[in-house]
């Protein structure tokens, strides 16, 4: 942990959720648990030590010294998902005999506010994870090295047990852009209306449910309110999944008992397996060393990043071109920006998260970066999509070719909801008819990447220089070496349509203008 480099942060786990179609936080039912543990979602952090930007050496030294202090402190030494019935193995495990598991569960029960009782089903869930998913936990723990310090900061602020950080693993496998079939989104899987209740806005550009920091604070507020209702963290967990109403029904059907294990048989089926999945995850993380599960050391740590408030609209591609920060890194650190564009809206104060070393370069060259972005946008043939807030209600005018399914898909709602909102008995529509809709998304398909147009730009004739691309180069850095040459010029002259096609050793034609 002594080297401050941003390398190989492996994002694994395709997501499944057990969720009821309610307006509360909940999980979608897992169709294929194996998808959660695939290793195809990988992110690599690359170094960019050859940036030709202004560097403030003293400020950089201060950053380095402070990071070294944090790395050498114990503060950041932090080292899915509901199984279906037919996935649970009924087996013994030599490394975890039943009596040893009982002892460890008693220890966890004694030092947490949860009622962690031994029962055969919990034992089999834990052993199933250890047998079938053990190799995947090191990847999950690697992501936790980034997210858990952020979670713990907010959990402590709201006086919530720090063990509640494991809930985000059960919810989303720590994938900030995770989205369930019914629309729950982000690390903490907020439905649209619940997100609005806790001030998580959704627009055509930004989904704050995918903002790790803001969504974590919202989840803490929601968990606090659930605990104030039930006075019990186990019941708060159950209510987080299925809603307070379902938990209250289970309490009534169980004769007024408020012990989770006593009411469990009266809870929705997915909720009955949800809390044990949380306990199993807690156990494996707390006893990871005993089971020889280690987090990889190469992940980006939370304290190795910082944020800066942008003063104009920027695309991830423009940031890549100027700072040479991989777009995959930008997407990982800024998952709330749906189109890979950071909009500039008055009073919104949108921020850009970057590795610390790149924050310094951004601040030192901010005006130059904004000037580059302005110049690039002036050349854009197709304007960027309009910024639209997701308000509580919109009015949609039916056009020729429309049908309810098409409209429902556009706004992320169900046909039955549209019929309910408009008192419709059938699915028949007429042109010009106005529908009231409470959208969960806008169907925006435009991306920040400039698409290849059918018309070709004429390549100039005459003398040109040949430039050989070096490691660490970007189109913007190369353009700075020549007078009156823009990034778009280099793209047009060399048939380059993606920044990813710029590889060391490629020879570029630079025409004299």
VENCOR-V30528 format. One record per pair of residues at least 12 apart in sequence whose ideal C-beta (glycine too) atoms are under 10 Angstrom apart, sorted by the first residue. I is the first residue (numbers start at 1). J is the second residue. If there is no record, write none. Layout:
I_J / I_J
//
This chain:
1_70 / 1_71 / 1_72 / 1_76 / 1_77 / 1_145 / 1_297 / 1_298 / 1_301 / 2_68 / 2_71 / 2_72 / 2_297 / 3_71 / 3_297 / 3_298 / 4_63 / 4_64 / 4_67 / 4_68 / 4_70 / 4_71 / 4_300 / 4_301 / 4_304 / 4_355 / 4_356 / 4_357 / 5_45 / 5_46 / 5_47 / 5_49 / 5_298 / 5_300 / 5_304 / 5_355 / 5_357 / 6_44 / 6_45 / 6_46 / 6_47 / 6_48 / 6_298 / 6_299 / 6_300 / 6_301 / 6_304 / 6_305 / 6_325 / 6_326 / 6_329 / 6_333 / 6_354 / 6_355 / 6_356 / 6_357 / 6_358 / 7_44 / 7_45 / 7_46 / 7_47 / 7_296 / 7_297 / 7_298 / 7_299 / 7_300 / 8_42 / 8_43 / 8_44 / 8_45 / 8_46 / 8_142 / 8_296 / 8_297 / 8_298 / 8_299 / 8_300 / 9_42 / 9_43 / 9_44 / 9_45 / 9_139 / 9_142 / 9_143 / 9_145 / 9_146 / 9_296 / 9_298 / 9_299 / 9_300 / 9_301 / 9_328 / 9_329 / 9_332 / 9_333 / 10_39 / 10_41 / 10_42 / 10_43 / 10_44 / 10_138 / 10_139 / 10_140 / 10_142 / 10_143 / 10_296 / 10_298 / 10_299 / 11_39 / 11_40 / 11_41 / 11_42 / 11_43 / 11_139 / 11_142 / 11_143 / 11_173 / 11_174 / 11_175 / 11_176 / 11_177 / 11_328 / 11_331 / 11_332 / 12_36 / 12_37 / 12_38 / 12_39 / 12_40 / 12_41 / 12_42 / 12_43 / 12_136 / 12_138 / 12_139 / 12_140 / 12_142 / 12_143 / 12_173 / 12_174 / 12_175 / 13_35 / 13_36 / 13_37 / 13_38 / 13_39 / 13_40 / 13_41 / 13_80 / 13_81 / 13_133 / 13_136 / 13_139 / 13_140 / 13_143 / 13_169 / 13_172 / 13_173 / 13_174 / 13_175 / 13_178 / 14_32 / 14_33 / 14_34 / 14_35 / 14_36 / 14_37 / 14_38 / 14_39 / 14_40 / 14_41 / 14_173 / 14_175 / 14_178 / 15_28 / 15_30 / 15_35 / 15_36 / 15_41 / 15_80 / 15_81 / 15_171 / 15_172 / 15_173 / 15_174 / 15_175 / 15_177 / 15_178 / 15_179 / 15_180 / 15_189 / 16_28 / 16_29 / 16_30 / 16_31 / 16_32 / 16_33 / 16_34 / 16_35 / 16_36 / 16_80 / 16_81 / 16_82 / 16_84 / 16_172 / 16_173 / 16_178 / 16_180 / 16_181 / 17_29 / 17_30 / 17_31 / 17_36 / 17_80 / 17_81 / 17_82 / 17_170 / 17_171 / 17_172 / 17_173 / 17_178 / 17_179 / 17_180 / 17_181 / 17_182 / 17_184 / 17_189 / 17_241 / 17_270 / 17_274 / 18_30 / 18_81 / 18_82 / 18_83 / 18_84 / 18_170 / 18_171 / 18_180 / 18_241 / 18_242 / 18_268 / 18_269 / 18_270 / 18_271 / 18_272 / 18_273 / 18_274 / 18_277 / 19_82 / 19_171 / 19_180 / 19_181 / 19_182 / 19_183 / 19_184 / 19_189 / 19_191 / 19_241 / 19_242 / 19_270 / 19_271 / 19_274 / 20_182 / 20_241 / 20_242 / 20_243 / 20_246 / 20_268 / 20_269 / 20_270 / 20_271 / 21_180 / 21_181 / 21_182 / 21_183 / 21_184 / 21_191 / 21_414 / 22_182 / 22_184 / 22_191 / 22_193 / 22_194 / 22_241 / 22_242 / 22_243 / 22_245 / 22_246 / 22_268 / 23_191 / 23_192 / 23_193 / 23_194 / 23_197 / 23_243 / 24_184 / 24_190 / 24_191 / 24_193 / 24_194 / 24_197 / 24_222 / 24_226 / 24_239 / 24_240 / 24_241 / 24_242 / 24_243 / 24_244 / 24_245 / 24_246 / 25_167 / 25_171 / 25_184 / 25_188 / 25_189 / 25_190 / 25_191 / 25_194 / 25_195 / 25_198 / 25_218 / 25_219 / 25_222 / 25_223 / 25_226 / 25_239 / 25_240 / 25_241 / 25_242 / 25_243 / 26_171 / 26_180 / 26_182 / 26_184 / 26_189 / 26_191 / 26_194 / 26_239 / 26_240 / 26_241 / 26_242 / 26_243 / 26_246 / 26_268 / 26_270 / 26_271 / 26_274 / 27_81 / 27_82 / 27_170 / 27_171 / 27_172 / 27_180 / 27_182 / 27_184 / 27_189 / 27_240 / 27_241 / 27_242 / 27_270 / 27_271 / 27_273 / 27_274 / 27_277 / 28_82 / 28_178 / 28_179 / 28_180 / 28_181 / 28_182 / 28_183 / 28_184 / 28_189 / 28_270 / 29_82 / 29_84 / 29_180 / 29_181 / 29_269 / 29_270 / 29_273 / 30_80 / 30_81 / 30_82 / 30_83 / 30_84 / 30_87 / 30_270 / 30_273 / 31_84 / 31_181 / 32_84 / 33_80 / 33_81 / 33_82 / 33_83 / 33_84 / 33_87 / 33_128 / 33_132 / 33_133 / 34_87 / 34_132 / 34_133 / 36_80 / 36_81 / 36_82 / 36_133 / 36_136 / 36_140 / 36_172 / 36_173 / 36_175 / 36_178 / 37_80 / 37_81 / 37_132 / 37_133 / 37_135 / 37_136 / 37_137 / 37_139 / 37_140 / 37_173 / 38_136 / 39_135 / 39_136 / 39_139 / 41_139 / 41_173 / 41_175 / 42_139 / 42_328 / 43_143 / 43_299 / 43_300 / 43_326 / 43_328 / 43_329 / 43_331 / 43_332 / 44_298 / 44_326 / 44_328 / 44_329 / 45_298 / 45_299 / 45_300 / 45_304 / 45_325 / 45_326 / 45_328 / 45_329 / 45_332 / 45_333 / 45_355 / 46_324 / 46_325 / 46_326 / 46_328 / 46_329 / 46_471 / 46_472 / 47_324 / 47_355 / 47_357 / 47_471 / 47_472 / 48_320 / 48_323 / 48_324 / 48_325 / 48_326 / 48_355 / 48_357 / 48_358 / 48_361 / 48_471 / 48_472 / 48_473 / 48_474 / 49_324 / 49_357 / 49_471 / 49_472 / 50_324 / 50_470 / 50_471 / 50_472 / 50_473 / 50_474 / 50_477 / 51_322 / 51_323 / 51_324 / 51_325 / 51_357 / 51_358 / 51_361 / 51_365 / 51_472 / 51_473 / 51_474 / 51_477 / 52_324 / 52_472 / 52_473 / 52_474 / 52_476 / 52_477 / 52_478 / 52_480 / 52_481 / 53_322 / 53_323 / 53_324 / 53_358 / 53_360 / 53_361 / 53_362 / 53_364 / 53_365 / 53_368 / 53_369 / 53_477 / 53_480 / 54_360 / 54_361 / 54_363 / 54_364 / 54_365 / 54_368 / 55_357 / 55_360 / 55_361 / 55_364 / 55_365 / 56_360 / 56_361 / 56_363 / 56_364 / 59_360 / 59_363 / 59_364 / 60_356 / 60_357 / 60_360 / 60_361 / 60_364 / 62_360 / 63_304 / 63_306 / 63_356 / 63_357 / 63_359 / 63_360 / 64_356 / 64_357 / 66_303 / 66_356 / 67_301 / 67_303 / 67_304 / 67_356 / 67_357 / 69_303 / 70_149 / 70_301 / 70_302 / 70_303 / 70_304 / 71_301 / 71_303 / 71_304 / 73_303 / 75_149 / 75_152 / 75_303 / 76_145 / 76_146 / 76_148 / 76_149 / 76_152 / 76_301 / 76_302 / 76_303 / 76_304 / 77_145 / 78_141 / 78_144 / 78_145 / 78_146 / 78_147 / 78_148 / 78_149 / 78_151 / 78_152 / 78_165 / 78_285 / 78_295 / 78_301 / 78_302 / 79_137 / 79_138 / 79_141 / 79_142 / 79_144 / 79_145 / 79_148 / 79_285 / 79_286 / 79_288 / 79_289 / 79_293 / 79_294 / 79_295 / 80_129 / 80_133 / 80_136 / 80_137 / 80_140 / 80_169 / 80_170 / 80_171 / 80_172 / 80_173 / 80_174 / 80_277 / 80_280 / 80_281 / 81_129 / 81_133 / 81_140 / 81_169 / 81_170 / 81_171 / 81_172 / 81_173 / 81_273 / 81_274 / 81_277 / 81_278 / 81_280 / 81_281 / 82_125 / 82_170 / 82_241 / 82_269 / 82_270 / 82_271 / 82_272 / 82_273 / 82_274 / 82_275 / 82_276 / 82_277 / 82_278 / 82_280 / 83_124 / 83_125 / 83_128 / 83_129 / 83_132 / 83_133 / 83_273 / 83_276 / 83_277 / 83_280 / 84_270 / 84_273 / 85_121 / 85_269 / 85_273 / 87_125 / 87_128 / 87_132 / 88_121 / 88_124 / 88_125 / 88_127 / 88_128 / 88_129 / 88_132 / 88_273 / 89_124 / 89_125 / 89_127 / 89_128 / 89_129 / 89_130 / 89_131 / 89_132 / 90_120 / 90_123 / 90_124 / 90_127 / 90_128 / 91_124 / 91_127 / 91_128 / 91_131 / 92_123 / 92_127 / 93_123 / 93_124 / 93_126 / 93_127 / 93_128 / 93_130 / 93_131 / 93_291 / 95_127 / 95_130 / 95_134 / 95_290 / 95_291 / 95_292 / 96_123 / 96_126 / 96_127 / 96_130 / 96_131 / 96_283 / 96_287 / 96_290 / 96_291 / 98_118 / 98_120 / 98_123 / 98_127 / 99_118 / 100_287 / 100_290 / 101_118 / 101_122 / 101_123 / 101_126 / 101_127 / 101_283 / 101_287 / 102_117 / 102_118 / 102_123 / 103_118 / 104_116 / 104_118 / 104_126 / 104_283 / 104_286 / 104_287 / 104_290 / 105_117 / 105_118 / 105_119 / 105_122 / 105_123 / 105_126 / 105_279 / 105_282 / 105_283 / 106_118 / 107_286 / 107_287 / 108_163 / 108_279 / 108_282 / 108_283 / 108_286 / 108_287 / 109_279 / 111_163 / 111_286 / 112_161 / 112_162 / 112_163 / 112_164 / 112_233 / 112_279 / 112_282 / 112_286 / 113_160 / 113_161 / 113_163 / 113_164 / 113_227 / 113_232 / 113_233 / 113_234 / 114_161 / 114_163 / 114_164 / 114_232 / 114_233 / 114_234 / 114_236 / 114_237 / 114_260 / 114_275 / 114_278 / 114_279 / 114_282 / 115_232 / 115_233 / 115_234 / 115_235 / 115_259 / 115_260 / 115_261 / 115_275 / 115_279 / 116_163 / 116_234 / 116_275 / 116_276 / 116_278 / 116_279 / 116_282 / 116_283 / 117_259 / 117_260 / 117_261 / 117_279 / 119_261 / 119_264 / 119_276 / 119_279 / 121_264 / 121_272 / 121_273 / 121_276 / 121_280 / 122_261 / 122_275 / 122_276 / 122_277 / 122_279 / 122_280 / 122_283 / 123_276 / 123_280 / 124_276 / 124_280 / 125_273 / 125_276 / 125_277 / 125_279 / 125_280 / 125_281 / 125_283 / 126_276 / 126_277 / 126_279 / 126_280 / 126_281 / 126_282 / 126_283 / 126_284 / 126_287 / 126_291 / 127_280 / 128_280 / 129_277 / 129_280 / 129_281 / 129_283 / 129_284 / 129_291 / 130_280 / 130_283 / 130_284 / 130_287 / 130_291 / 130_293 / 133_284 / 134_284 / 134_291 / 134_292 / 134_293 / 135_293 / 136_173 / 136_293 / 137_169 / 137_281 / 137_284 / 137_285 / 137_288 / 137_291 / 137_293 / 137_294 / 137_295 / 138_288 / 138_292 / 138_293 / 138_294 / 138_295 / 138_296 / 139_173 / 139_174 / 139_295 / 139_296 / 139_299 / 140_169 / 140_173 / 140_174 / 140_281 / 140_284 / 140_285 / 140_293 / 140_295 / 141_169 / 141_174 / 141_284 / 141_285 / 141_288 / 141_293 / 141_294 / 141_295 / 141_296 / 141_299 / 142_174 / 142_294 / 142_295 / 142_296 / 142_297 / 142_298 / 142_299 / 142_300 / 143_168 / 143_169 / 143_173 / 143_174 / 143_175 / 143_176 / 143_295 / 143_296 / 143_299 / 143_300 / 143_332 / 144_165 / 144_166 / 144_168 / 144_169 / 144_174 / 144_285 / 144_295 / 144_299 / 145_295 / 145_296 / 145_297 / 145_298 / 145_299 / 145_300 / 145_301 / 145_302 / 146_174 / 146_212 / 146_299 / 146_300 / 146_301 / 146_302 / 146_303 / 146_304 / 146_305 / 146_332 / 146_333 / 147_165 / 147_168 / 147_169 / 147_174 / 147_176 / 147_187 / 147_212 / 147_216 / 147_302 / 148_162 / 148_165 / 148_166 / 148_168 / 148_169 / 148_174 / 148_285 / 148_302 / 149_165 / 149_301 / 149_302 / 149_303 / 150_165 / 150_168 / 150_187 / 150_212 / 150_213 / 150_216 / 150_217 / 150_302 / 150_303 / 150_305 / 151_164 / 151_165 / 151_166 / 151_167 / 151_168 / 151_174 / 151_187 / 151_188 / 151_212 / 151_213 / 151_216 / 151_219 / 151_220 / 151_302 / 152_164 / 152_165 / 152_216 / 152_302 / 153_213 / 153_216 / 153_217 / 153_220 / 153_302 / 154_213 / 154_214 / 154_215 / 154_216 / 154_217 / 154_218 / 154_219 / 154_220 / 154_221 / 155_167 / 155_216 / 155_217 / 155_219 / 155_220 / 155_223 / 155_224 / 156_220 / 157_217 / 157_220 / 158_217 / 158_219 / 158_220 / 158_221 / 158_222 / 158_223 / 158_224 / 158_227 / 159_220 / 159_224 / 159_227 / 160_219 / 160_220 / 160_221 / 160_223 / 160_224 / 160_227 / 160_233 / 160_236 / 161_223 / 161_227 / 161_233 / 161_236 / 163_233 / 163_278 / 163_279 / 163_281 / 163_282 / 163_285 / 163_286 / 164_219 / 164_220 / 164_223 / 164_227 / 164_233 / 164_236 / 164_237 / 164_240 / 164_278 / 164_282 / 165_216 / 165_282 / 165_285 / 166_277 / 166_278 / 166_279 / 166_280 / 166_281 / 166_282 / 166_283 / 166_284 / 166_285 / 166_286 / 167_187 / 167_188 / 167_189 / 167_219 / 167_223 / 167_236 / 167_237 / 167_240 / 167_241 / 167_274 / 167_277 / 167_278 / 167_281 / 167_282 / 168_186 / 168_187 / 168_188 / 168_189 / 168_212 / 168_215 / 168_216 / 168_219 / 168_281 / 169_187 / 169_277 / 169_278 / 169_281 / 169_282 / 169_284 / 169_285 / 170_189 / 170_237 / 170_240 / 170_241 / 170_274 / 170_275 / 170_277 / 170_278 / 170_279 / 170_280 / 170_281 / 170_282 / 171_184 / 171_186 / 171_187 / 171_188 / 171_189 / 171_190 / 171_219 / 171_240 / 171_241 / 171_274 / 171_278 / 172_184 / 172_185 / 172_186 / 172_187 / 172_188 / 172_189 / 172_210 / 172_215 / 173_187 / 174_187 / 174_212 / 175_187 / 175_210 / 175_335 / 176_188 / 176_207 / 176_209 / 176_210 / 176_211 / 176_212 / 176_215 / 176_331 / 176_332 / 176_333 / 176_334 / 176_335 / 176_336 / 177_207 / 177_209 / 177_210 / 177_331 / 177_332 / 177_335 / 177_336 / 177_338 / 178_209 / 178_210 / 178_335 / 179_207 / 179_209 / 179_210 / 179_412 / 179_441 / 182_412 / 182_414 / 182_440 / 183_195 / 183_209 / 183_412 / 183_413 / 183_414 / 183_440 / 183_441 / 184_209 / 184_440 / 185_200 / 185_202 / 185_207 / 185_208 / 185_209 / 185_210 / 185_215 / 185_412 / 185_440 / 185_441 / 186_200 / 186_207 / 186_208 / 186_209 / 186_210 / 186_211 / 186_212 / 186_214 / 186_215 / 186_216 / 186_218 / 186_219 / 186_335 / 186_336 / 187_209 / 187_210 / 187_211 / 187_212 / 187_215 / 187_216 / 187_219 / 187_335 / 188_200 / 188_209 / 188_210 / 188_212 / 188_215 / 188_216 / 188_217 / 188_218 / 188_219 / 188_220 / 188_222 / 188_223 / 188_240 / 189_209 / 189_215 / 189_219 / 189_240 / 189_241 / 190_202 / 190_207 / 190_208 / 190_209 / 190_210 / 190_215 / 190_218 / 190_219 / 190_222 / 191_209 / 191_440 / 192_207 / 192_209 / 192_390 / 192_412 / 192_413 / 192_438 / 192_439 / 192_440 / 192_441 / 193_392 / 193_438 / 193_440 / 194_209 / 194_218 / 194_222 / 194_243 / 195_207 / 195_208 / 195_209 / 195_214 / 195_215 / 195_218 / 195_222 / 195_390 / 195_440 / 196_208 / 196_209 / 196_390 / 196_391 / 196_392 / 196_438 / 197_218 / 197_221 / 197_222 / 197_225 / 198_214 / 198_215 / 198_217 / 198_218 / 198_219 / 198_220 / 198_221 / 198_222 / 198_225 / 199_214 / 199_217 / 199_218 / 199_221 / 200_214 / 200_215 / 200_217 / 200_218 / 200_219 / 200_336 / 201_214 / 201_336 / 201_348 / 201_389 / 201_390 / 201_391 / 202_336 / 202_338 / 202_389 / 202_390 / 202_391 / 202_412 / 202_439 / 202_440 / 202_441 / 202_442 / 203_338 / 203_343 / 203_345 / 203_348 / 203_387 / 203_388 / 203_389 / 203_390 / 203_391 / 203_441 / 203_442 / 203_444 / 204_338 / 204_339 / 204_341 / 204_343 / 204_385 / 204_386 / 204_387 / 204_388 / 204_389 / 204_390 / 204_441 / 204_442 / 204_443 / 204_444 / 204_446 / 205_313 / 205_336 / 205_337 / 205_338 / 205_339 / 205_340 / 205_341 / 205_342 / 205_343 / 205_345 / 205_348 / 205_350 / 205_384 / 205_385 / 205_386 / 205_387 / 205_388 / 205_389 / 205_442 / 205_444 / 205_448 / 206_334 / 206_336 / 206_337 / 206_338 / 206_339 / 206_341 / 206_342 / 206_343 / 206_345 / 206_348 / 206_350 / 206_387 / 206_389 / 206_390 / 207_335 / 207_336 / 207_337 / 207_338 / 207_390 / 207_440 / 207_441 / 208_336 / 209_335 / 209_336 / 210_334 / 210_335 / 210_336 / 210_337 / 210_338 / 211_334 / 211_335 / 211_336 / 211_337 / 211_350 / 211_351 / 211_353 / 212_302 / 212_332 / 212_333 / 212_334 / 212_335 / 212_336 / 212_353 / 213_307 / 213_336 / 213_351 / 213_353 / 214_336 / 215_335 / 215_336 / 219_240 / 222_236 / 222_239 / 222_240 / 223_236 / 223_237 / 223_239 / 223_240 / 224_236 / 225_239 / 225_244 / 226_238 / 226_239 / 226_240 / 226_243 / 226_244 / 226_247 / 227_239 / 229_244 / 229_247 / 229_248 / 230_244 / 230_247 / 230_248 / 230_251 / 230_258 / 230_260 / 231_258 / 232_247 / 232_258 / 232_259 / 232_260 / 233_260 / 234_247 / 234_258 / 234_259 / 234_260 / 234_261 / 234_263 / 234_264 / 234_275 / 234_278 / 234_279 / 235_247 / 235_248 / 235_250 / 235_251 / 235_258 / 235_259 / 235_260 / 235_263 / 235_267 / 235_275 / 236_260 / 237_260 / 237_271 / 237_274 / 237_275 / 237_278 / 237_279 / 238_250 / 238_260 / 238_263 / 238_264 / 238_267 / 238_268 / 238_271 / 238_272 / 238_274 / 238_275 / 238_278 / 239_267 / 239_271 / 240_271 / 240_274 / 240_275 / 240_278 / 241_267 / 241_268 / 241_270 / 241_271 / 241_272 / 241_273 / 241_274 / 241_275 / 241_277 / 241_278 / 242_267 / 242_268 / 242_269 / 242_270 / 242_271 / 242_272 / 242_274 / 243_268 / 243_271 / 246_266 / 246_267 / 246_268 / 246_271 / 247_260 / 247_263 / 247_266 / 247_267 / 247_268 / 247_271 / 248_263 / 249_263 / 249_266 / 249_267 / 249_268 / 250_262 / 250_263 / 250_264 / 250_265 / 250_266 / 250_267 / 250_268 / 250_271 / 250_272 / 251_263 / 251_266 / 251_267 / 252_266 / 253_265 / 253_266 / 253_267 / 254_266 / 254_267 / 260_272 / 260_275 / 260_276 / 261_275 / 261_276 / 264_276 / 300_329 / 300_332 / 300_333 / 300_355 / 301_355 / 303_356 / 304_355 / 304_356 / 304_357 / 305_329 / 305_332 / 305_333 / 305_353 / 305_354 / 305_355 / 305_356 / 305_358 / 305_359 / 306_351 / 306_352 / 306_353 / 306_354 / 306_355 / 306_356 / 306_357 / 306_358 / 306_359 / 306_360 / 306_362 / 306_363 / 307_333 / 307_334 / 307_351 / 307_352 / 307_353 / 307_354 / 307_359 / 308_351 / 308_352 / 308_353 / 308_354 / 308_358 / 308_359 / 308_360 / 308_362 / 308_363 / 308_366 / 309_342 / 309_344 / 309_348 / 309_349 / 309_350 / 309_351 / 309_352 / 310_342 / 310_343 / 310_344 / 310_349 / 310_350 / 310_351 / 310_352 / 310_362 / 310_366 / 310_369 / 310_370 / 310_373 / 311_344 / 311_366 / 311_367 / 311_370 / 312_342 / 312_343 / 312_344 / 312_366 / 312_369 / 312_370 / 312_371 / 312_373 / 312_374 / 312_377 / 313_341 / 313_342 / 313_343 / 313_344 / 313_345 / 313_350 / 313_370 / 313_373 / 313_374 / 313_377 / 313_384 / 313_387 / 314_330 / 314_337 / 314_340 / 314_341 / 314_342 / 314_343 / 314_344 / 314_350 / 314_352 / 314_362 / 314_369 / 314_370 / 314_372 / 314_373 / 314_377 / 314_448 / 315_327 / 315_330 / 315_337 / 315_339 / 315_340 / 315_341 / 315_342 / 315_373 / 315_376 / 315_377 / 315_384 / 315_447 / 315_448 / 315_449 / 315_450 / 316_328 / 316_329 / 316_330 / 316_331 / 316_334 / 316_337 / 316_339 / 316_340 / 316_341 / 316_342 / 316_352 / 316_447 / 316_448 / 316_449 / 316_499 / 317_330 / 317_340 / 317_341 / 317_373 / 317_376 / 317_447 / 317_448 / 317_449 / 317_450 / 317_475 / 317_487 / 317_498 / 317_499 / 318_341 / 318_342 / 318_369 / 318_370 / 318_372 / 318_373 / 318_374 / 318_375 / 318_376 / 318_377 / 318_448 / 318_476 / 318_487 / 318_499 / 319_334 / 319_340 / 319_342 / 319_352 / 319_354 / 319_358 / 319_362 / 319_369 / 319_373 / 320_340 / 320_474 / 320_475 / 320_476 / 320_499 / 320_500 / 321_369 / 321_372 / 321_373 / 321_376 / 321_474 / 321_475 / 321_476 / 321_477 / 321_478 / 321_479 / 321_487 / 321_499 / 321_502 / 322_361 / 322_362 / 322_365 / 322_368 / 322_369 / 322_370 / 322_371 / 322_372 / 322_373 / 322_474 / 322_475 / 322_476 / 322_477 / 322_480 / 322_487 / 323_354 / 323_355 / 323_357 / 323_358 / 323_359 / 323_361 / 323_362 / 323_365 / 323_369 / 323_474 / 323_476 / 323_477 / 324_358 / 324_361 / 324_472 / 324_473 / 324_474 / 324_476 / 324_477 / 324_499 / 325_352 / 325_354 / 325_355 / 325_357 / 325_358 / 325_361 / 325_362 / 325_474 / 326_499 / 326_500 / 327_340 / 327_448 / 327_449 / 327_499 / 327_500 / 329_353 / 329_354 / 329_355 / 329_358 / 330_342 / 330_352 / 330_353 / 330_354 / 330_358 / 332_353 / 333_352 / 333_353 / 333_354 / 333_355 / 333_358 / 334_350 / 334_351 / 334_352 / 334_353 / 334_354 / 335_353 / 336_350 / 336_351 / 336_353 / 337_350 / 337_352 / 337_448 / 338_441 / 338_442 / 338_444 / 338_447 / 339_384 / 339_385 / 339_444 / 339_445 / 339_446 / 339_447 / 339_448 / 339_449 / 340_447 / 340_448 / 340_449 / 341_384 / 341_385 / 341_387 / 341_446 / 341_447 / 341_448 / 342_448 / 343_384 / 343_385 / 343_387 / 344_370 / 344_387 / 345_387 / 345_389 / 348_387 / 348_389 / 368_476 / 368_480 / 369_476 / 372_476 / 372_479 / 372_480 / 372_486 / 372_487 / 375_479 / 375_486 / 375_487 / 375_488 / 376_450 / 376_476 / 376_486 / 376_487 / 376_488 / 378_486 / 378_488 / 379_450 / 379_486 / 379_487 / 379_488 / 379_489 / 380_450 / 380_488 / 381_450 / 381_451 / 381_453 / 381_455 / 382_446 / 382_450 / 382_451 / 382_453 / 383_446 / 384_446 / 384_447 / 384_448 / 385_442 / 385_444 / 385_445 / 385_446 / 385_447 / 385_448 / 386_442 / 386_444 / 386_446 / 388_439 / 388_442 / 388_444 / 389_442 / 390_411 / 390_412 / 390_438 / 390_439 / 390_440 / 390_441 / 390_442 / 391_438 / 391_439 / 392_438 / 392_439 / 393_421 / 393_436 / 393_437 / 393_438 / 393_439 / 394_411 / 394_435 / 394_436 / 394_437 / 394_438 / 394_439 / 394_442 / 395_434 / 395_435 / 395_436 / 395_437 / 396_410 / 396_411 / 396_418 / 396_422 / 396_433 / 396_434 / 396_435 / 396_436 / 396_437 / 396_439 / 397_431 / 397_432 / 397_433 / 397_434 / 397_435 / 398_429 / 398_430 / 398_431 / 398_432 / 398_433 / 398_434 / 398_435 / 399_429 / 399_431 / 399_432 / 399_433 / 400_431 / 400_432 / 401_431 / 402_429 / 402_430 / 402_431 / 402_433 / 402_435 / 403_415 / 403_427 / 403_428 / 403_429 / 404_416 / 404_418 / 404_419 / 404_422 / 404_424 / 404_426 / 404_427 / 404_428 / 404_429 / 404_435 / 405_418 / 405_427 / 406_429 / 406_443 / 407_429 / 407_435 / 407_437 / 407_443 / 408_437 / 409_441 / 409_443 / 410_437 / 410_439 / 410_441 / 410_442 / 410_443 / 410_444 / 411_435 / 411_437 / 411_438 / 411_439 / 411_440 / 411_441 / 411_442 / 411_443 / 412_437 / 412_439 / 412_440 / 412_441 / 412_442 / 412_443 / 413_437 / 413_438 / 413_439 / 413_440 / 413_441 / 414_440 / 415_427 / 417_437 / 417_438 / 417_440 / 418_435 / 418_436 / 418_437 / 418_438 / 419_435 / 421_435 / 421_436 / 421_437 / 421_438 / 422_434 / 422_435 / 422_436 / 422_437 / 423_436 / 449_497 / 449_498 / 449_499 / 450_488 / 450_491 / 450_497 / 450_498 / 451_497 / 452_495 / 452_497 / 452_498 / 453_497 / 456_492 / 456_495 / 457_488 / 457_489 / 457_491 / 457_492 / 457_493 / 457_495 / 458_492 / 459_492 / 459_493 / 459_494 / 459_495 / 459_509 / 459_511 / 460_489 / 460_492 / 460_493 / 460_509 / 460_511 / 460_512 / 460_513 / 461_511 / 462_511 / 462_512 / 462_513 / 463_511 / 463_512 / 464_493 / 464_508 / 464_509 / 464_510 / 464_511 / 464_512 / 465_481 / 465_482 / 465_485 / 465_508 / 465_509 / 465_510 / 465_511 / 465_512 / 466_507 / 466_508 / 466_509 / 466_510 / 467_481 / 467_482 / 467_490 / 467_494 / 467_506 / 467_507 / 467_508 / 467_509 / 467_510 / 468_504 / 468_505 / 468_506 / 468_507 / 468_508 / 469_502 / 469_503 / 469_504 / 469_505 / 469_506 / 469_507 / 469_508 / 470_504 / 470_505 / 471_503 / 471_504 / 471_505 / 472_504 / 473_502 / 473_503 / 473_504 / 473_506 / 473_508 / 474_487 / 474_499 / 474_502 / 475_487 / 475_488 / 475_489 / 475_490 / 475_491 / 475_494 / 475_496 / 475_499 / 475_502 / 475_508 / 476_490 / 476_499 / 478_490 / 478_502 / 478_508 / 478_510 / 479_491 / 479_510 / 481_510 / 482_510 / 482_511 / 482_512 / 482_513 / 483_512 / 483_513 / 484_512 / 484_513 / 485_510 / 485_511 / 485_512 / 485_513 / 486_513 / 487_499 / 489_510 / 489_511 / 489_513 / 490_502 / 490_508 / 490_509 / 490_510 / 490_511 / 491_508 / 492_511 / 493_508 / 493_509 / 493_510 / 493_511 / 494_506 / 494_507 / 494_508 / 494_509 / 494_510 / 495_509 / 496_508
//
